[in-house]
Amino acid sequence: MPRPERELDPDAGPLQRFAHELRELRRQAGEPGYRQLAEATRFSASALAAAARGERFPSLQVTLAYVEACDGDRERWRRAWHDLRRELAVETEGPAAEPPYLGLSRYEAEDAGRFFGRGELVGEILACLDRTRFVAVFGPSGSGKSSLLRAGVVPRLGPRAEVVTPGASEPPPEAGALVVDQFEEMFTLHRDASERHAFIDALLDRPGRVIIAVRADFYGHCAEHPGLTAALREASVLVGSMRGEDLREAIVKPAANAGLMVEPALVARVIQDAGTEPGALPLISHALLETWKRRKGKNLTLAGYDAAGGVHGAIADTAESVYRSLPAPERQAVRRLLLRMVNVTETGPGHGTRRPAHRSEGDAALIERLVRARLVAIDGDTVEIAHEALIRTWPRLRDWISADQEGLRLHRRLGIAAAEWEAMERDEGDLYQGARLEAAAEWAGAHPDYLTVRERAFLDASTAAELARKAASERRTRTLQGLVAALSVLLLVAVCAGTVAVTERVEADDQRRLARSRQLAAEALTRLPTDVPGAADRAVRAHRLAPTLDARSALLSIAGRQPYQHRLSGHAGMVKSVAFSPDGRELATGGQDGAVITWDAGRRVPRDRFAASGGAVRTLEYSPDGRLLATADLGGVITLWRTSDHTPVRRMRMTGVLDGLAFSPDGRRLAAAGAAHTAAVWDVATGREVDEIDGHGAR
């Protein structure tokens, strides 16, 4: 089902008014679908839809094709187009009235007249389509895959060619040829493997031609689907960096078509600055756009290029200029909005990929300002960073990402969880609880302005459900305590009743009962630490058989025993070591599963969980000031962790299995003992071994 068009405000400006009137014309024609309009013209459905979106000034050819397909007055709309051109202060005479370069914006089918330098690659893709109906186009971010397919290949596939992204639940069935752009979103935006496989199966089963554009670093993800793996073996095209002559064509020909000249020195500099980096194309396009704004008459000059900041500085300069022009509150809003449009990656600090956000997540006027600066792009109800080159080259955005990478990941997971919760009609089973809720609530408390209404509602519902669970648990504990007290009274009554009966038994039976009674009493005491009801059952049976001293002791032990206050569960396997912090507020546990969990000792909930480096955690110990936590694992590695954020400070190693750790009273030394009959002492500040004690003959 096609996504509904975003509502337009005709009073928002001349471009929006013009688009609104185009939509009204289509409504009067019976609202034919854009694919239907495409069949009546030589333009794609996406190009015709973009003309009525109110975001970019459409070309005259696309406008007239739209009008004729809707049975409009061609001449009236030609005049209206020229009126709009004048109103937008776009000159109709003279060279370069419209920029010959698109900057960070991708090229669409209607931009085919400005798209150069990829003729050989376009021919290769079309040749593949002649041999097989499924073609995969791979390339690094910034290599120009989207523009190659939209402006180079789609116009050659005919009017029924359709371009989609994986945001749809299934590919549209009507398209003659289907181009799936940004195919990697199948893996970054769709967590459900069944959804991914269903979408890919639908592509592979289509009778028509299919092209997918995939970022090169997601090749391995594609191999997870057997059918897709087989299709990739048949036809894959790699998009790399442009060769010198192709890049020269991409620089010079758009300018020549606009009546402009490019200084040879400028062409040589751009080719030199671009080097062989595949991701340089959006940087080049933006630098040339900024150079065009600084042109001298008909000439694009090297001086204008240098003033714009060149290939590597133009985007960052543009973004920084827009940011600095904003008042302080709007700067914070820009930071929140841009970080919502970033997926943090694991490749290093400050690294990320773009992801779409809903337009309701940001201020409309602010989004429009960023759109005009070509820093973000709008597609229907979504907005996203115009190109990942902005993430790579703008230092301020990289610093924002580096400042709170884990917080951004947490926020991203929170947004996905809240969306799934709402999609499942707010099912309580989808709510956060335990450590996950605590971490999300703590982050949200420090960043209240970053939450959407949906995310806030999700956290509030999770908190309310967690409080209800705790209240129910406390009620069960009080009920159990009452039952144990009543059982104790009953047990004492049973003692009195049993003594009279035992004395009347014969000697042989007495001996048998005495032996059995003592056995049950011993079993009761054995079970008492872990199974109070089971211990009570055996103690009662023991006393009923014979009121021996053992049976009475077992009963009294159970009668005075209170059930433990709380069970801490979180390890997969045995817990090998526990330790309280010096102030008693935190408890650390180390397990056979190689995990260390820290707990809030008062509230009895986990604070954090992290992994040791060498398998099972044998022992652990807090420093006297509570600032460090030392752990020793099965591999003989001793790690000092900073308790504030549980990052490793330093690691030491000792031969053999470690059995004990101890800090000196001043916290400056750490001693470890193990199965090698030795003990070692390290300087905590440097991690240097300062002493070794070898005096034990056995463990």
Legacy VTK file of the C-alpha trace (Angstrom):
# vtk DataFile Version 3.0
C-alpha trace
ASCII
DATASET POLYDATA
POINTS 699 float
0.000 0.000 0.000
1.585 3.359 -1.032
2.531 5.747 1.731
0.121 8.778 1.926
1.537 12.099 0.771
2.575 14.593 3.425
0.033 17.382 3.809
1.101 20.696 2.261
0.429 24.239 3.478
-0.123 26.469 0.407
0.594 29.516 2.574
4.057 28.248 3.536
5.671 29.649 0.379
5.490 29.731 -3.430
7.034 26.272 -3.880
4.521 24.670 -1.498
1.659 26.575 -3.174
2.732 25.331 -6.621
2.947 21.726 -5.371
-0.451 22.078 -3.694
-1.981 23.215 -7.003
-0.405 20.242 -8.817
-1.993 17.887 -6.287
-5.327 19.659 -6.736
-5.046 19.105 -10.503
-4.451 15.382 -9.921
-7.425 15.262 -7.525
-9.681 16.831 -10.183
-8.455 14.169 -12.631
-9.692 11.410 -10.305
-6.464 10.961 -8.309
-4.670 8.543 -10.670
-1.681 6.821 -9.014
1.811 8.018 -9.811
2.606 4.709 -11.490
-0.408 5.284 -13.721
0.877 8.789 -14.523
4.311 7.353 -15.269
2.844 4.968 -17.847
1.405 8.003 -19.675
4.718 9.922 -19.646
8.414 9.190 -20.082
9.176 10.042 -16.460
9.305 7.693 -13.459
6.688 7.639 -10.709
9.236 8.932 -8.181
10.091 11.952 -10.395
6.411 12.854 -10.822
5.710 12.416 -7.089
8.708 14.641 -6.239
7.242 17.448 -8.397
4.198 17.628 -6.077
6.155 17.238 -2.851
6.991 20.931 -2.424
10.613 20.357 -1.501
12.493 21.043 -4.748
11.751 23.235 -7.767
10.688 20.735 -10.472
11.989 20.991 -14.017
9.667 22.362 -16.683
9.683 19.018 -18.527
8.542 17.058 -15.467
5.909 19.695 -14.626
4.379 19.659 -18.125
4.409 15.851 -18.231
2.550 15.797 -14.884
0.012 18.356 -16.198
-0.623 16.564 -19.501
-1.107 13.224 -17.729
-3.791 14.919 -15.592
-5.442 16.586 -18.646
-4.341 20.070 -17.532
-3.844 23.208 -19.631
-0.254 22.953 -20.853
0.198 26.643 -21.664
-1.355 27.892 -18.430
0.939 25.677 -16.406
3.962 26.727 -18.489
3.206 30.343 -17.537
2.684 29.323 -13.905
6.064 27.552 -13.886
7.865 30.633 -15.227
6.033 32.826 -12.701
7.220 30.540 -9.921
10.769 30.628 -11.296
10.739 34.432 -11.126
9.153 34.401 -7.671
11.890 32.131 -6.397
14.435 34.567 -7.835
15.743 31.979 -10.283
16.868 33.843 -13.427
15.512 32.589 -16.725
18.247 34.213 -18.779
22.006 33.997 -18.558
24.307 31.170 -17.578
23.855 28.910 -14.559
20.451 30.128 -13.398
20.144 26.762 -11.662
23.142 25.111 -9.966
24.732 22.430 -12.142
25.652 20.388 -9.039
23.386 18.989 -6.317
25.770 19.021 -3.358
24.909 16.355 -0.799
21.522 15.659 -2.392
21.329 12.521 -4.488
20.536 12.692 -8.198
17.035 11.617 -9.196
15.684 10.531 -12.586
14.824 14.130 -13.496
18.478 15.074 -12.896
19.748 12.733 -15.631
20.775 15.770 -17.710
23.242 16.770 -14.982
24.587 13.282 -14.254
27.887 12.429 -15.945
30.961 10.268 -15.472
29.307 6.885 -14.928
28.391 5.898 -18.499
30.559 2.768 -18.517
29.146 1.563 -15.180
25.559 2.219 -16.323
26.259 0.101 -19.410
27.694 -2.702 -17.269
24.573 -2.816 -15.059
22.224 -2.826 -18.064
24.293 -5.608 -19.671
23.927 -7.667 -16.476
20.160 -7.152 -16.608
20.153 -8.523 -20.132
21.745 -11.751 -18.826
19.860 -12.129 -15.536
16.900 -10.476 -13.915
18.549 -9.862 -10.480
21.591 -7.589 -10.086
23.313 -6.416 -6.884
25.291 -3.160 -6.890
27.855 -2.890 -4.083
29.930 0.107 -3.093
31.236 2.017 -0.087
29.255 4.830 1.480
29.672 7.940 -0.654
30.533 6.038 -3.855
27.387 7.333 -5.597
25.301 4.134 -5.759
21.963 5.908 -5.249
22.639 8.588 -7.889
24.034 5.983 -10.309
20.827 3.948 -10.173
18.306 6.797 -9.911
19.770 9.190 -12.507
21.840 6.769 -14.618
19.990 3.435 -14.754
16.309 4.165 -13.967
15.778 6.527 -16.957
17.002 3.664 -19.189
14.535 1.153 -17.712
11.342 2.859 -18.848
8.502 4.709 -17.092
7.357 1.708 -15.032
10.647 1.462 -13.170
10.138 2.005 -9.438
12.657 2.986 -6.744
11.944 1.886 -3.156
13.789 1.487 0.122
13.318 -1.373 2.616
10.893 0.723 4.683
7.927 -0.884 2.902
6.570 -4.166 4.257
6.812 -5.751 0.798
7.960 -4.669 -2.686
5.245 -3.053 -4.848
3.870 -5.642 -7.287
3.018 -3.215 -10.105
6.510 -1.989 -11.010
8.043 -3.309 -14.243
11.612 -2.971 -12.965
12.312 -2.530 -9.270
15.307 -0.734 -7.766
15.798 -1.234 -4.007
18.060 1.553 -2.786
19.877 1.464 0.593
19.275 -2.274 0.871
21.479 -2.346 3.998
18.516 -0.879 5.902
17.122 -4.419 5.864
19.749 -5.191 8.509
19.920 -1.870 10.401
16.183 -1.108 10.673
14.593 -4.596 10.662
15.521 -6.628 13.739
13.043 -9.419 12.948
14.830 -12.028 10.838
11.502 -13.394 9.545
10.590 -9.952 8.145
13.959 -9.693 6.408
13.649 -13.132 4.860
10.086 -12.457 3.700
11.146 -9.222 1.975
14.146 -10.855 0.302
12.057 -13.881 -0.784
9.532 -11.490 -2.363
12.349 -9.825 -4.344
13.799 -13.124 -5.521
10.361 -14.443 -6.568
9.425 -11.364 -8.645
9.036 -12.046 -12.365
10.448 -8.623 -13.351
13.955 -7.207 -13.158
15.357 -6.264 -9.741
18.404 -4.190 -8.782
19.540 -3.774 -5.185
22.074 -1.177 -3.991
24.046 -2.328 -0.945
26.792 -0.707 1.079
29.919 -2.835 0.646
30.405 -3.491 4.368
27.047 -5.334 4.447
28.113 -8.003 1.928
28.474 -10.554 4.725
24.931 -9.852 5.955
23.589 -10.640 2.476
25.285 -14.042 2.589
23.045 -15.041 5.518
20.186 -15.697 3.059
20.881 -18.775 0.864
18.754 -17.604 -2.056
20.319 -14.151 -2.052
23.796 -15.693 -1.899
23.063 -17.650 -5.068
21.714 -14.544 -6.822
24.831 -12.547 -5.886
27.048 -15.157 -7.553
25.162 -14.602 -10.813
25.510 -10.819 -11.112
27.225 -8.340 -8.776
28.602 -4.951 -9.804
31.142 -3.084 -7.687
31.046 0.736 -7.621
34.469 2.140 -6.815
36.151 5.514 -7.093
35.922 7.405 -10.390
38.846 7.340 -12.789
40.424 10.656 -13.696
38.694 11.039 -17.076
35.294 10.067 -15.611
35.692 12.528 -12.765
36.737 15.251 -15.229
33.519 14.599 -17.170
31.427 14.768 -13.968
33.010 18.163 -13.163
33.066 19.837 -16.572
29.940 18.642 -18.431
27.244 19.799 -15.957
28.855 23.242 -15.922
29.122 23.321 -19.731
25.428 22.424 -20.073
24.652 25.398 -17.808
26.768 27.764 -19.916
29.683 27.834 -17.472
33.425 27.339 -17.751
35.565 25.452 -15.250
39.158 26.576 -14.878
41.560 23.759 -15.837
43.499 24.413 -12.616
40.274 23.828 -10.647
39.631 20.524 -12.429
43.165 19.349 -11.690
42.902 20.365 -8.008
39.563 18.594 -7.475
40.920 15.380 -9.049
44.020 15.648 -6.875
42.033 16.319 -3.672
39.601 13.498 -4.391
42.404 10.936 -4.685
41.111 7.366 -4.898
38.729 7.510 -1.934
35.415 5.903 -3.017
33.433 8.044 -0.568
34.641 11.358 -1.986
31.824 11.942 -4.538
29.367 13.743 -2.210
32.262 15.825 -0.892
33.212 16.789 -4.456
29.625 17.604 -5.396
29.147 19.801 -2.332
32.489 21.566 -2.837
31.571 22.305 -6.478
28.144 23.583 -5.436
29.792 25.977 -2.977
32.295 26.957 -5.690
29.383 27.701 -8.031
27.952 30.071 -5.420
31.284 31.951 -5.525
31.592 31.952 -9.348
32.992 34.886 -11.288
30.557 35.524 -14.117
30.598 32.355 -16.215
33.695 30.949 -14.573
34.101 28.467 -11.730
37.509 29.337 -10.322
40.178 27.772 -8.166
39.973 30.805 -5.881
36.257 30.192 -5.329
36.977 26.522 -4.591
39.624 27.420 -2.001
37.284 29.978 -0.429
34.616 27.262 -0.093
37.023 25.029 1.836
37.750 22.478 -0.880
36.688 18.831 -0.977
37.384 18.132 2.682
36.278 21.400 4.244
33.171 22.590 2.396
30.607 20.343 4.091
31.981 20.932 7.575
32.146 24.687 6.929
28.541 24.752 5.706
27.262 22.731 8.666
29.250 24.777 11.179
28.046 28.040 9.623
24.394 26.972 9.877
24.924 25.783 13.462
26.608 28.996 14.596
23.829 31.111 13.071
21.266 29.528 15.424
20.379 30.801 18.916
21.425 28.587 21.854
18.060 26.748 22.316
17.922 25.847 18.615
21.525 24.613 18.712
20.509 22.102 21.362
17.515 21.130 19.233
19.809 20.579 16.211
22.046 18.353 18.314
19.096 16.248 19.505
17.651 15.995 15.990
20.891 15.025 14.240
21.782 12.428 16.886
18.334 10.866 16.361
19.349 10.380 12.725
22.594 8.512 13.547
23.164 4.809 14.136
26.299 4.397 16.262
28.681 1.778 14.844
31.437 -0.246 16.485
34.202 0.921 14.106
35.541 3.624 16.406
34.671 6.741 18.400
32.562 9.236 16.523
31.612 6.761 13.781
28.045 6.190 12.699
25.653 5.671 9.823
22.552 7.657 9.028
19.052 6.430 9.736
15.675 8.055 9.011
13.699 9.750 11.785
10.052 10.760 11.797
9.443 14.432 11.027
7.390 14.777 14.205
10.602 14.212 16.209
11.922 17.685 15.333
10.715 21.256 14.961
9.278 21.814 11.465
10.913 25.248 10.987
14.294 23.930 12.107
14.045 20.918 9.785
13.162 23.242 6.900
16.238 25.352 7.633
18.487 22.286 7.548
16.789 21.152 4.327
17.521 24.509 2.677
21.174 24.123 3.699
21.055 20.600 2.171
22.272 19.083 5.435
19.172 16.888 5.767
16.696 15.507 3.256
12.958 14.867 3.561
11.134 11.862 2.135
7.432 11.858 2.973
7.093 11.697 6.753
10.764 10.944 7.358
13.865 13.118 7.559
17.477 11.947 7.417
21.003 13.338 7.170
21.602 14.160 3.495
24.718 12.025 3.314
26.959 10.035 5.642
29.814 12.265 4.470
28.460 14.845 6.920
28.985 12.356 9.776
32.548 11.673 8.634
33.677 15.257 8.022
31.914 17.574 10.502
34.036 17.533 13.691
31.245 18.861 15.909
28.867 16.043 14.967
31.642 13.467 15.459
32.324 14.941 18.916
28.620 14.704 19.810
28.604 11.037 18.821
31.827 10.309 20.740
30.577 12.060 23.889
27.851 9.499 24.614
28.106 6.520 22.275
26.644 4.044 24.753
23.840 6.487 25.576
22.995 6.796 21.878
22.876 3.008 21.537
20.657 2.799 24.617
18.360 5.517 23.230
18.181 3.746 19.876
17.182 0.466 21.576
14.642 2.361 23.684
13.068 3.892 20.576
12.778 0.485 18.890
11.297 -1.102 22.028
8.765 1.722 22.411
7.715 1.403 18.762
7.256 -2.370 19.084
5.311 -1.899 22.322
2.937 0.504 20.598
2.671 -1.738 17.520
1.632 -4.612 19.822
-1.112 -2.421 21.324
0.962 -1.669 24.424
1.342 -5.271 25.533
2.778 -5.360 29.078
5.067 -8.219 28.063
7.077 -5.827 25.860
7.903 -3.424 28.719
11.364 -2.977 30.202
12.148 -4.394 33.637
15.087 -4.973 35.950
18.527 -3.750 34.918
17.391 -2.669 31.455
14.695 -0.436 32.924
17.079 0.993 35.495
19.672 1.877 32.825
17.074 3.457 30.516
15.462 5.442 33.351
18.854 6.714 34.514
19.766 7.881 30.987
16.356 9.464 30.460
16.670 11.333 33.757
19.901 12.890 32.503
18.480 13.612 29.015
14.768 14.430 29.498
14.554 16.573 26.343
15.740 13.713 24.127
12.632 11.552 24.636
9.639 11.487 22.335
6.113 11.294 23.735
5.994 7.583 22.854
9.324 6.833 24.549
8.273 8.715 27.699
4.966 6.800 27.822
6.861 3.503 27.386
9.233 4.280 30.279
6.379 5.442 32.525
4.439 2.236 31.841
7.574 0.118 32.447
8.216 1.860 35.786
4.611 1.403 36.928
4.675 -2.306 36.025
7.996 -2.794 37.853
6.617 -1.157 41.028
3.553 -3.401 40.843
5.768 -6.514 40.535
7.844 -5.493 43.555
4.728 -4.831 45.650
3.342 -8.265 44.767
6.687 -9.882 45.665
6.713 -8.184 49.063
3.173 -9.424 49.745
4.215 -12.988 48.924
7.193 -12.693 51.288
4.986 -11.531 54.176
2.557 -14.389 53.497
5.399 -16.917 53.592
6.670 -15.510 56.890
3.180 -15.944 58.398
2.977 -19.524 57.201
6.362 -20.377 58.749
5.323 -18.889 62.082
2.095 -20.918 62.067
4.031 -24.024 61.167
6.358 -23.472 64.121
3.401 -23.393 66.507
1.979 -26.547 64.989
5.334 -28.250 65.274
5.571 -27.464 68.988
2.079 -28.833 69.529
3.081 -31.965 67.664
6.064 -32.418 70.006
3.827 -32.614 73.047
1.415 -35.045 71.434
4.149 -37.336 70.170
5.977 -37.883 73.449
3.037 -39.719 75.060
2.680 -42.191 72.176
6.377 -43.046 71.962
6.650 -44.243 75.570
3.989 -46.905 74.965
5.870 -48.575 72.112
7.859 -51.727 72.495
11.616 -51.657 72.849
12.330 -52.872 69.293
10.007 -50.352 67.716
11.520 -47.588 69.859
14.991 -48.299 68.572
13.822 -48.314 64.983
11.911 -45.081 65.413
14.823 -43.437 67.225
17.195 -44.275 64.363
14.764 -43.082 61.715
13.987 -39.930 63.688
17.664 -39.013 63.970
18.110 -39.633 60.231
15.218 -37.318 59.323
16.465 -34.659 61.757
19.917 -34.751 60.143
18.321 -34.400 56.690
16.257 -31.460 57.970
19.368 -29.606 59.152
21.125 -30.344 55.864
18.241 -28.883 53.860
17.639 -25.912 56.151
19.953 -23.371 54.428
18.319 -23.808 50.997
14.893 -25.430 51.536
13.054 -24.268 54.669
9.698 -25.963 53.850
11.450 -29.251 53.015
13.511 -29.057 56.232
10.375 -28.359 58.281
8.638 -31.379 56.756
11.505 -33.690 57.709
11.817 -32.230 61.215
8.110 -32.760 61.888
8.302 -36.333 60.618
11.401 -36.955 62.766
9.712 -35.705 65.912
6.556 -37.635 65.170
8.589 -40.833 64.947
10.555 -40.131 68.139
11.050 -36.906 70.172
14.799 -37.267 70.182
17.199 -34.468 71.052
18.101 -34.315 67.351
14.470 -33.883 66.331
13.909 -31.147 68.943
17.047 -29.311 67.808
15.903 -29.436 64.202
12.458 -28.101 65.108
13.876 -25.279 67.201
16.342 -24.357 64.469
13.494 -24.142 61.975
11.196 -22.284 64.388
13.824 -19.562 64.854
14.756 -19.438 61.222
13.489 -16.507 59.091
13.389 -16.977 55.327
16.126 -15.211 53.456
15.128 -11.689 52.402
15.984 -11.911 48.728
17.479 -14.205 46.102
19.792 -12.533 43.572
19.582 -14.277 40.205
21.541 -13.336 37.129
24.403 -15.769 36.515
24.261 -18.747 34.155
25.868 -21.310 36.409
27.568 -21.248 39.807
28.400 -18.034 41.616
32.078 -18.358 42.567
32.695 -15.214 44.627
30.890 -12.298 46.291
32.112 -9.072 47.880
30.516 -5.970 49.428
31.861 -2.489 48.716
33.423 -0.758 51.761
30.311 1.405 52.296
28.017 -1.639 52.031
25.906 -0.062 49.296
27.054 -2.311 46.481
27.524 -6.064 46.140
29.622 -7.648 43.387
29.231 -11.273 42.285
31.482 -13.301 39.963
30.309 -16.433 38.242
31.300 -19.554 36.380
29.806 -17.886 33.268
32.644 -15.329 33.203
30.348 -12.407 34.131
30.646 -9.876 36.933
27.378 -8.351 38.158
27.171 -5.381 40.511
24.020 -5.021 42.632
22.369 -2.208 44.572
22.561 -3.802 48.017
19.656 -1.746 49.369
17.199 -2.229 46.520
18.600 -5.657 45.539
18.566 -4.913 41.803
21.454 -5.219 39.326
23.372 -2.079 38.449
25.663 -3.379 35.711
26.969 -6.529 34.079
30.316 -6.943 32.358
32.563 -9.794 31.252
35.986 -10.811 32.575
38.654 -11.502 29.968
39.555 -15.129 30.667
36.505 -17.233 31.504
35.086 -18.020 34.934
35.588 -15.424 37.676
37.375 -17.148 40.568
37.439 -14.347 43.147
36.920 -10.606 43.470
37.597 -7.854 46.010
36.902 -4.087 46.455
39.695 -1.637 47.275
39.447 0.037 50.736
38.281 3.349 49.195
35.734 1.571 46.971
37.093 3.123 43.770
38.448 -0.118 42.306
37.162 -3.675 41.956
39.731 -6.437 41.409
38.720 -9.686 39.667
40.690 -12.862 38.996
39.536 -15.239 36.288
40.216 -18.832 35.342
42.902 -17.757 32.871
45.053 -16.255 35.631
44.256 -12.656 34.602
43.750 -10.097 37.366
41.809 -7.032 36.204
41.345 -3.749 38.059
38.001 -2.108 37.136
36.999 1.484 37.823
33.798 1.160 39.891
32.308 4.400 38.548
31.884 3.073 35.002
33.358 -0.480 35.132
36.043 0.201 32.549
39.321 -1.756 32.948
42.181 0.286 34.440
44.942 -2.299 34.074
45.542 -6.045 33.935
48.142 -8.297 35.605
48.792 -12.012 35.091
49.777 -14.823 37.441
50.570 -18.424 36.591
48.082 -21.039 37.728
44.575 -20.928 39.141
43.942 -17.962 41.469
42.060 -18.516 44.731
42.252 -15.236 46.642
42.739 -11.450 46.354
43.420 -8.878 49.083
44.145 -5.139 49.073
46.523 -3.607 51.619
44.777 -1.316 54.186
45.950 1.797 52.323
44.831 0.366 48.970
48.281 0.804 47.373
49.095 -2.903 47.079
47.149 -5.894 45.784
48.066 -9.464 46.739
46.955 -12.640 44.964
47.336 -16.284 45.950
46.865 -19.365 43.810
47.470 -23.038 43.263
51.170 -22.555 42.364
52.117 -22.399 46.098
53.057 -18.735 45.746
51.556 -15.343 46.467
52.364 -12.206 44.444
52.028 -8.509 45.312
51.479 -5.714 42.755
51.669 -1.921 42.897
48.063 -0.843 42.167
49.079 2.483 40.598
51.494 0.992 38.050
50.498 -2.678 37.786
54.143 -3.661 38.447
54.828 -6.801 40.491
56.761 -5.723 43.607
57.049 -8.965 45.565
56.604 -12.717 45.348
56.179 -14.990 48.354
57.065 -18.662 47.949
56.712 -20.399 51.276
53.689 -22.680 51.102
54.241 -26.333 50.539
50.661 -27.169 49.637
47.411 -25.470 48.922
LINES 1 700
699 0 1 2 3 4 5 6 7 8 9 10 11 12 13 14 15 16 17 18 19 20 21 22 23 24 25 26 27 28 29 30 31 32 33 34 35 36 37 38 39 40 41 42 43 44 45 46 47 48 49 50 51 52 53 54 55 56 57 58 59 60 61 62 63 64 65 66 67 68 69 70 71 72 73 74 75 76 77 78 79 80 81 82 83 84 85 86 87 88 89 90 91 92 93 94 95 96 97 98 99 100 101 102 103 104 105 106 107 108 109 110 111 112 113 114 115 116 117 118 119 120 121 122 123 124 125 126 127 128 129 130 131 132 133 134 135 136 137 138 139 140 141 142 143 144 145 146 147 148 149 150 151 152 153 154 155 156 157 158 159 160 161 162 163 164 165 166 167 168 169 170 171 172 173 174 175 176 177 178 179 180 181 182 183 184 185 186 187 188 189 190 191 192 193 194 195 196 197 198 199 200 201 202 203 204 205 206 207 208 209 210 211 212 213 214 215 216 217 218 219 220 221 222 223 224 225 226 227 228 229 230 231 232 233 234 235 236 237 238 239 240 241 242 243 244 245 246 247 248 249 250 251 252 253 254 255 256 257 258 259 260 261 262 263 264 265 266 267 268 269 270 271 272 273 274 275 276 277 278 279 280 281 282 283 284 285 286 287 288 289 290 291 292 293 294 295 296 297 298 299 300 301 302 303 304 305 306 307 308 309 310 311 312 313 314 315 316 317 318 319 320 321 322 323 324 325 326 327 328 329 330 331 332 333 334 335 336 337 338 339 340 341 342 343 344 345 346 347 348 349 350 351 352 353 354 355 356 357 358 359 360 361 362 363 364 365 366 367 368 369 370 371 372 373 374 375 376 377 378 379 380 381 382 383 384 385 386 387 388 389 390 391 392 393 394 395 396 397 398 399 400 401 402 403 404 405 406 407 408 409 410 411 412 413 414 415 416 417 418 419 420 421 422 423 424 425 426 427 428 429 430 431 432 433 434 435 436 437 438 439 440 441 442 443 444 445 446 447 448 449 450 451 452 453 454 455 456 457 458 459 460 461 462 463 464 465 466 467 468 469 470 471 472 473 474 475 476 477 478 479 480 481 482 483 484 485 486 487 488 489 490 491 492 493 494 495 496 497 498 499 500 501 502 503 504 505 506 507 508 509 510 511 512 513 514 515 516 517 518 519 520 521 522 523 524 525 526 527 528 529 530 531 532 533 534 535 536 537 538 539 540 541 542 543 544 545 546 547 548 549 550 551 552 553 554 555 556 557 558 559 560 561 562 563 564 565 566 567 568 569 570 571 572 573 574 575 576 577 578 579 580 581 582 583 584 585 586 587 588 589 590 591 592 593 594 595 596 597 598 599 600 601 602 603 604 605 606 607 608 609 610 611 612 613 614 615 616 617 618 619 620 621 622 623 624 625 626 627 628 629 630 631 632 633 634 635 636 637 638 639 640 641 642 643 644 645 646 647 648 649 650 651 652 653 654 655 656 657 658 659 660 661 662 663 664 665 666 667 668 669 670 671 672 673 674 675 676 677 678 679 680 681 682 683 684 685 686 687 688 689 690 691 692 693 694 695 696 697 698
